[in-house]
Structure formats: structure tokens, C-alpha cells
């Protein structure tokens, strides 16, 4: 029997996850199909129920459902509770278990690039859902400080509870002309961009939140946006002499962690990367 895995979101036609996950399944000879299920918010509950079927192994959840799906899952794990969102569902005999593999994706992408976050001062651009996973990853890695740069101060302060008592959380206005922001970026070892700024076909496709003049050698710039692979943010960072890390490996690693949970097998990362790049 052919098993099913699915990506649940709205919209999902643009996602490359089905391409690289299917390539991994095929490379290992696993009889399964990874599908994209475009699900409007009003259809979320009914679509989540489909995951209970005996032929469905599980799947991924993407925007806008990562938070709303939490109430429809039987067994969310501690990572879901910590991040406040899920992105992976595993069907275990009709019971739906959930976790968030975005944290592993962030951690493993930085590890692959040889970046050590322990003891680091970090600037985090943005305070949305992806930012929550970044804060958990930085807390787990032992970062010394995370300064959240965001246009809305209240949203930045809301991330403080995610950081917990053992992570120094601060705020800076997301404004390249602001002195607090400039000091924070210039003094950071790692700058992580978690907004949609610079995304291909997005409203701020050609923009970067940090100009090249604020970067310097020895810094690391990590953009969670993966289309294009070289974003305006990464180009600015490279111009300033910083090491750059693109979002594609974060996407691959979060998908690889989900693959392990669904199938109990080690995914072929090289196959996933090749398929993802072909799909871009």
C-alpha cells in the first residue's frame, strides 16, 4: 500500500518541500507520496482529521496553520509548547503527535556552517512565528543575549517569555538609522533575519533590513528566507565582510528531522539539497 505524507498550508503551491521530500522517499525506495494539501482556515479541522487515516504517515504544517493546528492535535510535545507552534504531525495508530522541527533546522543549518551560538550576542530581525523558533534555538545553544529588532515593540517584548529567565532579551527599533539598532548589529556575532523582507515576489523583494556598512568580518548573517538563495540581506552582509548562511539549509534540515520522525530512517540530505535547488 502506498502511504501518504502531506504539507498542509494556504497557499502551498509555491512550496518546494514536496519536491525534496519526494526525492528522498524515492531515493530510499519507500512506497509513499508527499502531497501538498491547500487548506483554507475554515477547512483546517476536517483536513487534520485526514491525518488519522491508516495510509497517512503524517505531514508538515506551514502558514497560516502552525498555531491553529495545535488545538486539533492529541499529543503536542514540549517543543510545540515552548515555541507556541507546530510544523510536524506524526500519525501513530490514529493518534496525532506533533512537534516543531524548525528549531532543529536552525540549529543544524548553523552547525553545518561552523557557527557556534554559545555565548554569542545575537540580533534577531523580526518577531513573528519564525522568530519564536530562533529564540528557542538560541536559548538551547546558550547564546548570551538576543536583541529583537522589530517595528512593533510590544511584539518584540512578547518573545521574552520564549527566551525564559536564562536568556538576556533586549529590544531595538527596526530602523537602520536608529543608534540602538546600529550598536546592536555592529556588536553582534550573529544577525538572524526572520522576516519576509527580500523574498522573491514579496512586497519588499529588493530590500534588506541591515545595510552593508553595519556588517564587518567575523560576523555571521543568517537569513531564513530561501528564495532567492542569495537575498539582499545576505548580499549586504557579504559586502561588509560577514559570513553568510542561507535559509535553504534550514528548510532542508527541518524537513529531514520530520522525515526521521515519520519513517525512522536517516534521510539522504544530499538528495534533498539537490532536488530543492532544482526546484528553486
C-alpha positions as CSV (number, residue, x, y, z in Angstrom):
1,X,0.0,0.0,0.0
2,X,1.3,3.4,-1.0
3,X,1.5,5.6,2.1
4,X,0.8,9.4,2.1
5,X,2.6,12.3,3.6
6,X,1.3,15.8,3.2
7,X,2.1,19.5,3.5
8,X,-0.8,21.5,5.0
9,X,-1.0,25.2,4.4
10,X,-2.7,28.0,2.4
11,X,-1.3,28.6,-0.1
12,X,1.1,25.7,-0.7
13,X,1.6,25.6,-4.5
14,X,4.8,27.6,-4.2
15,X,6.4,25.2,-1.7
16,X,9.5,23.1,-2.7
17,X,9.0,20.7,0.3
18,X,7.1,18.2,-1.8
19,X,9.9,18.1,-4.3
20,X,12.8,17.4,-1.9
21,X,10.8,15.1,0.4
22,X,9.6,13.0,-2.6
23,X,13.1,12.8,-3.9
24,X,14.3,11.5,-0.5
25,X,11.4,8.9,-0.4
26,X,12.2,7.7,-3.9
27,X,16.0,7.5,-3.2
28,X,15.3,5.1,-0.3
29,X,12.7,3.1,-2.3
30,X,9.9,4.0,0.1
31,X,6.4,3.5,-1.3
32,X,5.0,6.8,-0.3
33,X,3.8,10.1,-1.8
34,X,4.4,13.5,-0.4
35,X,1.5,15.7,-1.4
36,X,0.5,19.4,-1.0
37,X,-2.9,19.9,0.6
38,X,-4.0,23.5,0.2
39,X,-6.3,24.1,3.2
40,X,-8.3,27.2,3.9
41,X,-8.6,28.1,7.6
42,X,-12.3,27.0,7.7
43,X,-11.3,23.6,6.4
44,X,-8.4,23.1,8.9
45,X,-10.2,20.8,11.4
46,X,-11.5,18.4,8.6
47,X,-8.1,18.3,6.9
48,X,-6.3,17.5,10.2
49,X,-8.7,14.5,10.6
50,X,-7.4,13.1,7.3
51,X,-4.1,12.6,9.1
52,X,-5.6,9.9,11.2
53,X,-6.2,7.6,8.2
54,X,-4.2,4.4,8.3
55,X,-2.5,5.2,5.0
56,X,-1.2,8.6,6.2
57,X,2.1,8.6,8.0
58,X,1.9,12.3,8.9
59,X,3.0,15.6,7.4
60,X,4.1,19.1,7.8
61,X,2.1,22.2,8.7
62,X,3.0,25.7,7.4
63,X,1.5,29.2,7.4
64,X,-1.1,30.1,8.4
65,X,-1.9,27.0,10.4
66,X,1.1,26.4,12.7
67,X,-0.7,27.9,15.7
68,X,-4.3,27.0,15.0
69,X,-3.5,23.3,14.4
70,X,-2.2,23.0,18.0
71,X,-5.7,22.6,19.4
72,X,-6.5,19.8,17.0
73,X,-3.6,17.6,17.9
74,X,-3.7,14.8,20.5
75,X,-0.1,14.9,21.7
76,X,1.8,18.1,21.2
77,X,5.3,17.7,22.6
78,X,7.4,20.1,24.8
79,X,8.9,21.7,21.8
80,X,5.5,22.7,20.5
81,X,4.6,24.2,23.8
82,X,8.0,26.1,24.0
83,X,7.8,27.6,20.5
84,X,4.0,28.1,20.6
85,X,3.6,26.5,17.1
86,X,3.9,23.1,15.4
87,X,5.1,22.2,12.0
88,X,5.2,18.4,12.0
89,X,2.5,15.8,12.6
90,X,3.1,12.1,13.1
91,X,0.2,9.6,12.9
92,X,0.7,6.9,15.5
93,X,-2.2,4.4,15.2
94,X,-4.7,7.2,14.8
95,X,-3.3,9.4,17.5
96,X,-1.8,12.6,16.2
97,X,1.6,13.6,17.7
98,X,3.2,16.9,16.9
99,X,6.5,18.7,17.3
100,X,8.3,21.7,15.9
101,X,11.4,20.8,13.8
102,X,12.1,24.5,12.9
103,X,14.4,24.7,16.0
104,X,16.4,21.7,14.7
105,X,16.5,23.2,11.3
106,X,18.0,26.5,12.6
107,X,20.5,24.7,14.9
108,X,21.7,22.3,12.2
109,X,22.0,24.9,9.5
110,X,24.3,27.0,11.8
111,X,26.2,23.8,12.7
112,X,26.8,23.0,9.1
113,X,28.2,26.4,8.5
114,X,30.5,26.0,11.5
115,X,28.7,28.7,13.5
116,X,28.8,28.4,17.3
117,X,26.0,30.4,19.1
118,X,27.1,29.6,22.6
119,X,28.0,32.8,24.4
120,X,27.1,34.9,21.4
121,X,25.4,38.3,21.2
122,X,22.6,37.8,18.6
123,X,20.4,40.3,16.8
124,X,17.1,38.8,15.6
125,X,15.3,40.8,12.9
126,X,11.5,40.3,13.2
127,X,9.2,38.9,15.9
128,X,6.8,36.6,14.1
129,X,6.4,32.9,14.2
130,X,9.8,32.0,12.8
131,X,11.4,34.3,15.3
132,X,10.0,32.2,18.2
133,X,11.8,29.2,16.9
134,X,15.0,31.2,16.6
135,X,14.8,32.3,20.2
136,X,14.3,28.7,21.4
137,X,17.3,27.7,19.3
138,X,19.5,30.5,20.7
139,X,18.3,29.7,24.3
140,X,19.2,26.0,23.8
141,X,22.6,26.8,22.3
142,X,23.4,29.1,25.2
143,X,23.5,32.5,23.5
144,X,24.4,35.3,25.9
145,X,21.9,37.8,24.5
146,X,19.3,38.2,21.9
147,X,18.3,41.7,20.8
148,X,15.0,41.6,18.9
149,X,14.8,44.3,16.2
150,X,11.2,44.9,15.2
151,X,8.9,47.7,14.2
152,X,6.3,46.9,16.9
153,X,8.0,47.0,20.3
154,X,5.1,45.0,22.0
155,X,5.6,42.0,19.7
156,X,9.3,42.0,20.4
157,X,8.8,42.0,24.2
158,X,6.3,39.1,23.8
159,X,9.3,37.0,22.8
160,X,10.8,37.4,26.2
161,X,8.7,34.6,27.7
162,X,10.1,32.3,25.0
163,X,13.6,33.2,26.0
164,X,12.9,32.4,29.6
165,X,14.8,33.6,32.6
166,X,18.2,32.3,31.4
167,X,18.4,34.4,28.1
168,X,19.0,38.1,28.1
169,X,16.4,39.5,25.8
170,X,16.5,43.1,24.6
171,X,14.7,45.3,22.1
172,X,15.9,47.7,19.3
173,X,13.7,49.5,16.8
174,X,13.9,48.0,13.3
175,X,15.4,51.2,11.8
176,X,18.8,51.3,10.1
177,X,19.2,54.9,11.2
178,X,18.5,54.3,14.9
179,X,21.5,54.4,17.1
180,X,20.4,51.5,19.4
181,X,19.8,49.3,16.3
182,X,23.2,50.2,14.8
183,X,25.0,49.5,18.0
184,X,23.3,46.1,18.5
185,X,24.1,45.0,14.9
186,X,27.6,46.2,15.0
187,X,28.3,44.4,18.3
188,X,26.6,41.1,17.4
189,X,28.4,38.0,16.5
190,X,25.3,36.6,14.7
191,X,22.5,38.5,12.9
192,X,19.4,36.5,12.0
193,X,16.8,37.8,9.5
194,X,13.4,36.1,10.1
195,X,11.0,38.4,8.2
196,X,9.8,38.0,4.6
197,X,11.9,41.0,3.6
198,X,13.9,40.2,0.5
199,X,11.7,37.2,-0.5
200,X,11.3,36.7,-4.3
201,X,7.9,38.2,-5.4
202,X,7.3,39.6,-1.9
203,X,6.3,43.2,-1.1
204,X,9.9,44.1,-0.1
205,X,11.7,41.9,-2.6
206,X,14.7,44.2,-3.2
207,X,15.2,45.3,0.4
208,X,17.5,44.5,3.3
209,X,16.8,45.5,6.9
210,X,20.6,45.9,7.6
211,X,22.9,47.9,5.3
212,X,26.3,46.6,4.3
213,X,28.0,49.3,6.4
214,X,26.9,47.8,9.7
215,X,28.5,44.4,8.9
216,X,32.1,43.5,9.5
217,X,34.4,40.5,9.2
218,X,33.9,37.9,11.9
219,X,30.1,38.3,12.0
220,X,27.6,35.8,10.7
221,X,24.4,36.8,8.8
222,X,21.7,34.1,8.6
223,X,18.6,34.7,6.5
224,X,15.6,32.3,7.0
225,X,14.4,33.4,3.5
226,X,15.5,30.8,0.9
227,X,14.1,32.2,-2.3
228,X,16.3,33.6,-3.7
229,X,19.2,31.8,-2.2
230,X,21.2,35.0,-2.1
231,X,18.9,37.6,-0.6
232,X,19.6,41.4,-0.4
233,X,20.3,40.9,3.3
234,X,23.0,38.3,2.5
235,X,24.5,40.4,-0.2
236,X,24.8,43.3,2.1
237,X,26.4,41.1,4.8
238,X,28.9,39.7,2.3
239,X,29.8,43.2,1.1
240,X,30.6,44.0,4.7
241,X,32.8,41.0,5.1
242,X,30.4,38.8,7.2
243,X,30.0,35.1,6.7
244,X,26.6,34.3,5.2
245,X,24.2,31.4,5.8
246,X,21.1,31.0,3.6
247,X,17.7,29.7,4.5
248,X,17.7,26.7,2.2
249,X,19.7,24.5,4.6
250,X,17.3,25.5,7.5
251,X,14.4,24.3,5.3
252,X,16.2,21.1,4.4
253,X,17.2,20.3,8.0
254,X,13.7,20.9,9.4
255,X,12.3,18.6,6.7
256,X,15.0,16.0,7.4
257,X,14.1,15.9,11.1
258,X,10.5,15.4,10.2
259,X,11.5,12.6,7.8
260,X,13.2,10.8,10.7
261,X,10.1,11.0,12.9
262,X,7.8,9.7,10.2
263,X,9.9,6.8,8.9
264,X,12.6,6.1,11.5
265,X,15.2,6.3,8.8
266,X,18.1,8.7,8.0
267,X,17.1,10.9,5.1
268,X,19.6,11.4,2.2
269,X,20.4,15.0,2.8
270,X,22.4,15.3,-0.4
271,X,19.5,14.1,-2.5
272,X,17.2,16.6,-0.7
273,X,19.5,19.5,-1.3
274,X,19.9,18.7,-5.0
275,X,16.2,18.4,-5.5
276,X,15.5,21.6,-3.6
277,X,17.9,23.6,-5.7
278,X,16.5,22.2,-8.9
279,X,13.0,23.3,-7.7
280,X,14.1,26.9,-7.0
